[in-house]
Amino acid sequence: MSNYASRFNGYLRSLAARKPAPGGGSAVCLIFCLGLSLMEKALVYSQDKNSFLSGYCRDMVLLRSKIQPFIDLDSELFGRIMREKNPEKRAEFIRESERLIVTLGLSCKGVFLLAKQAKAGIKKGILSDFSIGLECVRVAMTGCLANLEANCAMFGRQSKYIRIFRDDLKKWPK
C-alpha cells in the first residue's frame, strides 16, 4: 500500500469509528479538496489548448490551500464543542465551527462560478474529471447545508446561510 493510501486509510478508520470527530464537516472539506484537485487536473491538461485557464487553475489552487486545513480543524473544533462544559466557551467554539462551514460553502459557490467560465476550455478527453470534481464540490455544498441544519437542531442555532445555500443548490445545474 502506498504512503498516501495508508494515511488515507487511517483517516477513513477514524471517520468510521464511534467517536464524534472526524465527522461530516471534516469529510465535506476533504470532498471539496478532492473535487478541486480533479478540476485542477483538467485545467492543467487543457492549458496548452487555452492559456486563459491558468488563472482559473491558480484560483482553484488558492481555494484548495485555504480549505485543506479545515479537514483537521473541523474535527478539532467539534471535539472542543463536545468536551466544553463552560456555555460561553462552547458557544464560541460552535460559532467558530459555523464560520468554517460557511467559508467552505461560500468557497463552493465560488468554484461553481469559476467552473461555469472555465468549462468551455476543458479538453473533451479530461472533461469527465472536471465534471466529477464539480460534482464533489456540489456534494460539499450539500454537506455544508446539512451541517448548518444539524447545528440548528443540536445547538438551537439559526443561520441565514441555510436559506442561501439551499437557494444556491437549486440553481446548480445537474
C-alpha positions in Angstrom: 0.0 0.0 0.0 1.4 3.4 -0.9 2.1 6.0 1.8 -0.9 8.1 0.6 -3.2 5.1 0.8 -2.1 4.1 4.3 -2.5 7.7 5.6 -5.9 8.0 3.9 -6.9 4.6 5.3 -6.1 5.9 8.8 -8.4 8.8 8.2 -11.2 6.6 6.9 -10.9 4.3 10.0 -11.1 7.4 12.3 -14.1 8.7 10.3 -15.9 5.3 10.7 -15.1 5.0 14.4 -17.6 5.5 17.2 -16.3 8.9 18.2 -17.5 12.4 17.4 -14.7 13.5 15.2 -13.8 13.4 12.4 -17.3 13.6 11.1 -19.3 15.1 8.4 -17.7 18.6 8.5 -14.2 17.1 8.0 -15.5 14.8 5.3 -17.1 17.6 3.2 -13.9 19.6 3.5 -12.0 16.6 2.1 -14.6 16.0 -0.6 -14.2 19.7 -1.6 -10.5 19.4 -1.8 -10.7 16.1 -3.8 -13.1 17.8 -6.2 -10.8 20.8 -6.7 -7.9 18.5 -7.3 -9.7 16.8 -10.1 -10.8 20.1 -11.6 -7.2 21.4 -11.4 -6.0 18.3 -13.2 -8.5 19.0 -16.1 -7.4 22.7 -16.2 -3.7 21.7 -16.3 -4.2 19.3 -19.1 -6.2 21.8 -21.0 -4.0 24.9 -20.6 -2.0 24.2 -23.8 -5.2 24.5 -25.7 -6.5 27.6 -23.8 -3.9 29.7 -21.9 -6.7 31.6 -20.2 -7.3 28.6 -18.0 -4.1 29.2 -16.0 -5.9 31.9 -14.0 -8.7 29.6 -13.1 -6.2 26.9 -12.1 -4.4 29.4 -9.8 -7.7 30.3 -8.2 -8.5 26.6 -7.6 -5.1 26.0 -6.0 -5.6 29.0 -3.7 -9.1 27.8 -2.7 -7.9 24.3 -2.0 -5.0 25.5 0.1 -7.4 27.7 2.1 -9.9 24.8 2.8 -7.5 21.9 3.2 -6.6 22.8 6.8 -10.3 22.7 7.6 -10.2 18.9 7.3 -8.4 18.6 10.6 -9.7 21.9 12.1 -13.3 20.9 11.9 -12.5 17.7 13.8 -10.6 19.7 16.5 -13.5 22.2 16.9 -16.2 19.6 17.1 -14.1 17.8 19.8 -13.8 21.0 21.7 -17.5 21.6 21.4 -18.3 18.2 22.8 -15.8 18.4 25.7 -16.5 22.0 26.8 -18.7 22.5 29.8 -18.5 26.3 30.0 -21.5 27.6 28.0 -19.8 30.7 26.7 -16.7 28.9 25.6 -18.8 26.2 24.0 -20.9 28.8 22.1 -17.6 30.4 20.9 -16.4 27.0 19.5 -19.8 26.5 17.9 -19.6 29.9 16.2 -16.1 29.2 15.0 -17.2 25.8 13.6 -20.1 27.5 11.8 -17.7 30.1 10.3 -15.6 27.3 9.0 -18.6 25.6 7.3 -19.9 28.9 5.9 -16.4 29.7 4.5 -16.5 26.3 2.8 -20.0 26.8 1.4 -19.1 30.2 0.0 -15.9 28.6 -1.5 -18.2 26.0 -3.2 -20.2 28.8 -4.6 -17.0 30.5 -5.9 -15.9 27.3 -7.5 -19.3 26.9 -9.3 -18.9 30.4 -10.8 -15.3 29.7 -11.9 -16.3 26.3 -13.4 -19.1 27.9 -15.4 -16.5 30.2 -17.0 -13.7 27.6 -17.4 -15.7 24.6 -18.6 -15.8 25.6 -22.2 -11.9 25.5 -22.4 -11.6 22.0 -20.9 -10.4 19.3 -23.4 -13.1 16.7 -24.1 -10.8 13.8 -23.1 -10.5 15.2 -19.5 -13.9 16.8 -19.2 -15.1 13.8 -17.1 -12.6 14.6 -14.4 -13.7 18.2 -14.4 -17.3 17.2 -14.1 -16.6 14.6 -11.3 -14.7 17.3 -9.5 -17.5 19.8 -9.8 -20.0 17.2 -8.5 -17.7 16.7 -5.5 -17.9 20.4 -4.8 -21.7 20.2 -5.1 -21.7 17.4 -2.5 -19.5 19.6 -0.3 -22.1 22.4 -0.6 -24.9 19.9 0.3 -22.8 18.8 3.3 -22.4 22.5 4.4 -26.2 22.8 4.4 -26.7 19.6 6.3 -24.1 20.7 8.9 -25.8 24.0 9.5 -29.1 22.4 9.8 -27.7 19.9 12.3 -26.3 22.8 14.3 -29.8 24.3 14.4 -31.2 21.1 15.7 -28.4 20.2 18.1 -27.4 23.6 19.5 -30.6 25.7 18.9 -28.7 27.9 16.4 -30.0 29.8 13.4 -28.1 30.7 10.2 -29.0 32.8 7.3 -26.7 30.7 5.2 -29.2 27.8 5.3 -31.5 29.6 3.0 -28.6 31.0 0.9 -27.1 27.5 0.4 -30.5 26.0 -0.3 -31.1 28.6 -3.0 -27.6 28.1 -4.4 -28.1 24.4 -4.7 -31.4 24.8 -6.6 -29.5 27.0 -9.2 -26.7 24.5 -9.5 -27.1 22.6 -12.8 -27.4 18.8 -12.5 
